[in-house]
Amino acid sequence: MTLSTFTAIPSSTPKDQMPRPDQLNTPPQSFFQSILNASVQVLMIILIHTRLRSKDYTL
């Protein structure tokens, strides 16, 4: 799937084909952004739990 997206990027060089590849490239970007947001949230939750656990052990 990543190869198809990379091949679609060079095809967007012509001005006539610009709008269509942009619309095709927007879903992958939102998909990657959702993955990044989820990973960040998971990392934050893990950090919070580790801090809470460390505080519990120190107490």
Secondary structure, DSSP 8 states (H G I E B T S, - for coil): -HHHHHHHTGGG-SSTTSHHHHHHHHHHHHHHHHHHHHHHHHHHHHHHHHHHHHHHHH-
